[in-house]
């Protein structure tokens, strides 16, 4: 069968559902892990060029051996992309069926945003939105990136990076806006992009997508971002992914991997919407959890992120609307105002995170205050407010695309939203108030 390019996420999903029906559901193995290994082997075969090796051979054992070899090569060439057990668990017969179906397609010829959506589909099926860990719509990510307007000199962090959406869109923005060559992009990925997440699967996906977009992994590591370097660590309980997180902190990483690190220039993130932290060894490290024995996880992420910024550093964070308006979170808002200048608040539509949740969310943009800044009403600070009236989704959570737009267009250009108007209004606001240069 002649190869063709995928250009719709539905093509990926249809293939997965077909494989699931034919093989995966009856194999007894973890569907995500086995599909992920197959995709990495296929990506490596395409990346290395030359004669196709990810194909069906005469016997199932020949196919199994060749795909296993491709995986070993990928593991050596892309260090860290296959954490854990990288051996294929499918039988040679089951693998033969999967390879035959997958080999008919060219993954590297696909828009990485489409593959991003497919990985999102895989993770969502396995995680089922546990603990509010829903993926951020890509046009919302793009809105945050365009508002912060990262430059090649900015050190960028997402401490709850999931599949790496904020890092990928930051990479694309910097590449297009500043016209960086291959060497400059390599340097940017290696030294400026940082992502952490507690989910092993999310970290695997983020690394794979970064390689697909730039042939670099950036600095994506698995850890619990809420752990501080001065927090005692409890022994993990083996058996579940959530409890097998590593016991080092972001500070440990910064101390060992970054020279003269004084904080991140930009943070773009969407921490989990739901769930409470009750572990005292974590709560004891936060101002916002003093005298409390349980605190919502996203509250702690706000404090964590502000403290990880350098003085003058900026952040865009997606939060549930109750953090902006709920009376029970007034203490959080007071803390933020004391530590940072609120640059903007963007209200998102109620359909934005459907079909995962009806939770209404907003974007908070802040700039960390310089040390010793006296916060008084005489500062005359201004804040930009906007409410999106077109969030790009219907009441069923289906993306609304513009009529007549080519399917290959990036998400920003084909989804029916009003975010471009918000970005332009925010830029005019910055020009009029001139509170901070934003690199545009």
Order of alpha helices (4+ residues) and beta strands (2+ residues): beta-alpha-alpha-alpha-alpha-beta-alpha-alpha-beta-alpha-alpha-beta-alpha-beta-alpha-beta-beta-alpha-beta-alpha-beta-alpha-alpha-beta-beta-beta-alpha-alpha
